[in-house]
Amino acid sequence: MSPADAAADEGLLTQLEGDPAPELLEGRIWVDGCFDFFHHGHAGAIVQARQLGDELFVGVHTDEAILANKGPTVMNLQERQVLSYCLSSLAATNACRWVTRSISHAPYVTSLPFISHYGCKYVVHGDDITSDSDGNDCYRFVKAAGRFKVVRRSPGISTTDLVGRMLLCTRTHFIRSLKRTLAGEEGDSEPSERQEQAKAMMDRMRLYATDETARQPFVDVWFWSAPEEAKAAPPREERADGTFQKSIDGKGPQSDQRIVYVDGGFDLFSSGHIEFLRQVVIKEEELARQSGWFNDDAVAARKAKNDGKDYPPAYVVVGVHEDGVINQWKGVNYPIMNIFERGLCVLQCKYIHGVVFGAPFTPTETYLTSLPLGTPSAVYHGPTAFMPLTYDPYTAPKAMGIYRQIGEHAFSDVNAGQIVQRIMRSRDLYEERQRKKGVKAGIEAAARHREMLEDEQRKREAERMA
């Protein structure tokens, strides 16, 4: 380690939280990153890392470190910190099921003293190279120490990709029918390629629907099939031609859990969506507390019938709208994430238990009463700052007496439209970031190619020695 690197490590030690871990734990894994508006690529690395150990610690870089090494962030430090806390199962606004703890001010170049302070023996990263401002591998120190593990990078998604969609205003990412795509019946490629892609997408959905261990099924998933006009347009009359189809078997609700329903686009899954879902859970907990749900005897009884584990009072089902439905209302090239990408973001969220893909924009009484788990006890909706509505989609749940409103909160204005506006206001900066990423990507690709060649050479040498 150079004197400059040693000095940097010494400075970072002042940012450490808590007492040092007494030892390095084989099953405690470290992952770090920018997490600049959380997407399913981040979740993909996190869930694979979780499968490699028993605990997962997530480090989050500062705005200053990202600016110096990568370029400007889309989300500011406070918002990214909220998103990072949303990753932690110990923090107030936790959201991702697979993470044990999040750590702020993580160094951009991963530091051995920093991760060792938290008892993390291994660092996990995707199979792409991340370099600092000098073009050096950010994981060179942990690699040299033999404490680095590689997982597969999620294909076709990154913050850079999403910013590119915003800047170029493309629509090629749209999916007309996710159900048909997952059946290999829709797409531009040859039938055999479509089938292969469909299998990979379905496998990813099953992975993201796992429990906190990333090993057992947890989230139930359905598709709702109906004519397009039933999904997007204000219904002129009650329709009974929609059908539900189970796609993934999860854990299912307990008999004493309330079924609650929410819906939305969840585009560029951000702190606004996460805080809304958290508020839904809080409202249900407040209601349950009044009936004694959290009394010691009640908790003990639930644990006795559930293998020693407690469970929340509400089973939250999330309806996710199709790309065409969102585009009909928001126009331009919204949604920025297609329904598959948005659905994966929802699937990994700790606050949800079931997902309905292709949910209608207007949840009618017929739709709500035909939900697979029965009529929900409540339908929640939050602040809508970016939706040019010409009518009230929630007249049915209001008439049924099950509508509940989540009020304004600290992140009410953080939505896809606002994030895109930030990009456009600083378009020159982000275009420069994209250009830099293009140049740096060439360097990183070359470094990765060299690593692959060296790995192949070592394998050949080992075979010759055998």
QUIZI-V564202 format. One line per field, one symbol per residue. phi: phi as a letter, one per 20 degrees, with the letter a starting at -180 (. if undefined). psi: psi as a letter, one per 40 degrees, with the letter a starting at -180 (. if undefined). Layout:
phi->???
psi->???
This chain:
phi->.fgfffffffffffefdmffffbedgeeddccrelelfcffffffffffffebdccddecfegfffffdcpfeeefgfffffffffeefdefdfbefedebdcelfffegdfffffgemeecddbfededdefeneffdfffffemdccdcffffmbagfgffffffelecfefdfbfffffemdcqeefgfffffffffffffffffeeffemcdfbeeccdddaggffedeffebfdceecdcfdcedemeefdeeecccbrelflhcffffffffffffffffffffengefgffffffffeclndebffcdeddedffgfffffedmlcfffdfffffffffgfffedcbcdenfffdfffffffdggenfffbddbdfdecbffdbefdfffffemdfcdeffbfcgeebgfffffffffdggffffffffffffffffffffffgfffffffffffffff
psi->hidddddddddddeeihaiiidihhdehihhiadfhhhieddddddddddeeadihhhhhiiddddddddaiidhidddddddddeeheeidfidhdehdiihifhidhhhddddddeehdihhiifihhiadeeihefdddddeffhihihihiehidddddddddefieeeihdhddddeeeeiieiidddddddddddddddddeeiaeefdiidhhhiihhiidddddihhdihifeiiihhdhhadiiideihhihiiadfhfhaddddddddddddddddddddeedeidddddddddeffehiiieihhhhhhiiddddddddabfiidhidddddddddehdeieihhhfiidhgiddddeeideihidihiiahgeghgieihefdddddefehhhhaiadfdehiddddddddddfddddddddddddddddddddddddddddddddddddddd.
